[in-house]
Amino acid sequence: MSQSIDVHVTEHELHFRGFRYVARLATAGGCATEPVVVLGGSSQDRFSWLRYERVLLSHSSMLTLELPGYGDADPLPVEHGIDFLADTVRHTVDALSLGPVNVFGACFGAAIALRLAQRHPDRVTRLMLGGTAQEISPEYIASAHRWRRMVDDGLLDDVAQDMVEQFMSPPEHGFVRRRAAVARLMRQRFAHLTARELAMDVTHHERLLSHAWSLPEPVITAPALVFTGEHDSITPPPVGRRVAEGLGARFATIKDSDHLVQIERDTDLADLMDRFFTDQPLEALPYLNPVECFAPA
């Protein structure tokens, strides 16, 4: 996006069913497609996707959120699951009069995005899901329990190192761009969580174990694209491919990346988002392996 474009940002403190949360809406005059709602994963806040604005704002406005249980929002008890968070996003879209929106979700945000498209199909024009699965893997369940024990024992540096090792693929899986730099960044991020942030993070992982990650019904009606890093070891390509097949969506893997593709290849992922949300071709892109297409069930 040109540096001369004037970006206008508004922040909104909203409430849904007794919980306060924060929305950040950025606009720059682009209106070639519907607003883009970005839903990130755990330990992410409304500022985690700022570098994507330089691409997306040329064609649209961009909404990032700190939903209940994230960032500066109110903590969210574990009994409130993905349905509640999806309904909170719908409430935001309505409260800000955004109309139908494009929705992007990564990792846990992908579960919220998909549930939004299932529960409120009239609010979603296009759906893009990254690093997702049909269910939580046994390996992740074991990791979540281990992280809880480590936090209870005060082993915070060990938790940070363990999380980095789980979210990044082993070196023998293949080349990942910026591996060393991203590993350092993630260790710093996890190691410097405040007590409040750490408590919310632990609750977040417990929420994943207490509620269904994905439901087969209702069938979504919006065009969908599912993607993951080609070396993703948390939600490997075969797992993402099954999600795409179930949704009748397109499926793509991004080269030289793993589960943290949004950090490792941010410029390319922003370009992919921009292309998908403006109905441009996705074939023969240098950062993508061949795109697969699945017919709706």
N, C-alpha and C positions, 0 to 999 in steps of 0.2 A: 504494500500500500504506500502511496506517495507520502512523504513526510509533510507535505503541504496540507494534507487533509486534516481538518479540525475535528478532533474526537471530543464528543460530549459525553460525560459520564454522570449518571445519577445513581445514588444509593438509596435503597428503600428498606426501612425496618417494617417487617410484616409480622402478622400473628396468624396462627392456624391452630385451632382447637386448644388454645391456651399456651402454645409454645411460640416464643419470639425467634425470628430468624432474619437473615439479611440477603438482599438481592442487589446485584450490581449490573446496571444496564448501560452498555456503551453503544453509541451511535456515531456515524460519520457521514450520513447522507445517502449511503448505498441502500437501494431498495429493489435489487434485482431478484431477490428471493425472500421468503419469510424469515422472521427473526430466528436466530440460532440459539438454542438453550444448551449449555454445556454442563454436564453432570460428571464430575470427576470421582475418583476413588477415595479410599481412606486417607486421612492425614492431608487432604487437599482442601483449599479454601477458595474464596471468590477471586483471589489474586493469582492462583496457580496457573491460569491460562492466559495471562496478559500478552505473552509473546504471539499468541494466535490472532490477536486483534488486527495486526498489521495486514493480514491476508483477508480475514473474514469481513472486516468492516468496509471493504471496498464494494461489497455486494449486499450487505445485510447489517442488522444490529445484532448484538451479542449479549446474552444474559448468562451470568455466572451466579452461583448461589452458595450460601452457607446455610444449608438446611438444618433443622433441629438435629443436634448431635454432632455438628461440624463447627470449627472455627469459633467465631464470636457469638454464634447462636446459642440458645438454651440447650443444656444437656437433654438427651432424649432417653428415657428409660427403655430397657431392652425389650419390653413387651410390645413396643411400637415397631412394626416391621416395614417391609418394602411397600406394602399397600398404603400405609400412612404417608410415607415419603413421596410416593407417586402422587397421592392426592394433594400433598403440599405443593408440588410443582404445578399441578393443575390450578390450584388456588392462586399461585403467583401469576401465571399466564392470564388468568381472568382479572386479577386485581390490577395488573398493569396494562390491561386492554391490549394485549399483544396479538390476539386473534390466533389462528392456527400457526404452529411453529415447526421449524426443523429441530430435531432433538438428537443430540450426540451424548452417548454415555460410554464411559470407560471403566472397566473393572466393576466395582460395586455400583458405580453410576450407571453402568449398562443394565443392571438388574432393575434399577429404578426407572430408567428410560423405557425398557420393554414393558414393564407393568403400567406405566403411563399410557403407552400406545394401546394396551389391552383394555384398560379401564376407561379411557377417555379418547377413543379413536378420532373424534371430531376435532381434537386439539393438536393432532400430530399430522404434519404433511409428509415428512420424510424422516426415517429413523436410521441412525448409524450407531452400531454397537462395536466396541473394541474390548478385547481381552475378556471374553465372557464364556459361560458354560451353561449347561442345562441343570447342573447340580454341583454342590460343593464337593471337591475331591477329598478322599480319605487323608491324603497328605496335608491338605490345608487344614483339615479338622485337627489333626495331630499337632500341627504348628501352632494353631490358635490356642490349644490347651497348654502347650509348652510355653508360649509367650505369657500367658496368664500366670503360670507358676514362677517364671523368671521375674515378672513385675512384682509379684507378692514377696519375692526374696530380695528385691532391691537390685537385681542384676541388670541395670538399665543399659550399660555398655554392651553386655552380652545380647540383650534383646535387639539393640540396633544392628549388631553384626549379623545376628541370625535372620532378621527381617531382610537385610540386603541379600544374603545368600539365598533366601527363599524366592524373592521377587525377581532376581536376576538369574539368567540361565548359567549353568556351569560353562567354563571356557571351552570344554571339549565339544559342546553343542554346535559351535560355529562362531564365526566372526560377528561381533556386535560393535557398532560404532560408539565411540566415546565411552567404552565400558569402564575404564579406570576413573574417568571424571565423574560419571554418573554414580558409580559405587561410592566415591567420596562424598558426593552430594547427598545421597540417600543416608549414609551413615551419620552425617552431620544433622540431617533433618530429624531422624529418629532419636539421636542422642540428645538433642536440644529441645525435645518436647517438654512443655511445662507440666506440672502435676495435673492441672485441669485438662490439658490436651491429652496427656497419657491416659487419664481416666476415661475420657471420651473415646479414645482409640481402643481401649480394652473393651468397653461396652459395644463399640462398633463390631469387633470380631465376635463377641458373644451374640450379637444380633444376627450375624450370618449363620450361626449354628442353631438359632432358635426359630427361624422362619424359612419357608420355602424360597429358594433362590429364584426358581423359574417355574411358571405354570404353563401347561400346554394350551390352555384355553383362557379366554377366547382368542381366536385367530386374529392376527393383526391385519389391517387393511392398507397401511402405508407402505410405500416402497422402502425396502430395507437393504442395508449393506452391513455385513459383519466382517471384521478384520482382526488380525493379530500379527505380532511379530513372527517372522518365520522360525525363530529359535525360542519362542515362548515356552517355558517349562511349567508355568502355573496353569495356563489355559492353552495347551498346545494346539497347533493348527487342526488336527483331527477333531478336537473338541469344538472349536469354533465352527468348523465345517458342518458338524451335526446341528449346531444351532441354526446356521444359515439354511440348511436343508429343511429343518422343521418349520422355518418361517417362510420358505419360498423366496429367499433373499439371494443377493449376490455375496460372494465370499472372496476375500483377498488377503494375502500375506505380504507384509512389508519387509523388504530385504534388510539384512544386516541389523536386526533388532530382536528384542525379546519382549517380555511383558511390559517393560517401561518404554515402549516405543514412543510415547508422547513426549519423553525427554530426549531420547536418543536421536530421534528423527523428527523433531518438531516442525521444521520447515516443510518437509514432505507430507507429514500428516495434515498440516494446515492446508496444504494444496489439495490433498485428497478430499478433505471436508468441503472445501470451496467448490471443487468439481462436482461432488455428489449432490450437494445442496442446490446447485444451479443446473443440474441435469446435463452436465458435460460428459463426453466419453471417458471411460476409465481404462481403455485398452492402451497397451504399449507405453505405459508410464515407466520411466527408468527405475523408479524405486519400488515397483510392484512386481511380484510374480504374476503369472497369468490369472486373470479374474475368472472365477467359476460362477455359473448362474444356475439356480435351482428353481424349478417351477413351483408355484403355490400348490399345497396339498389339495 
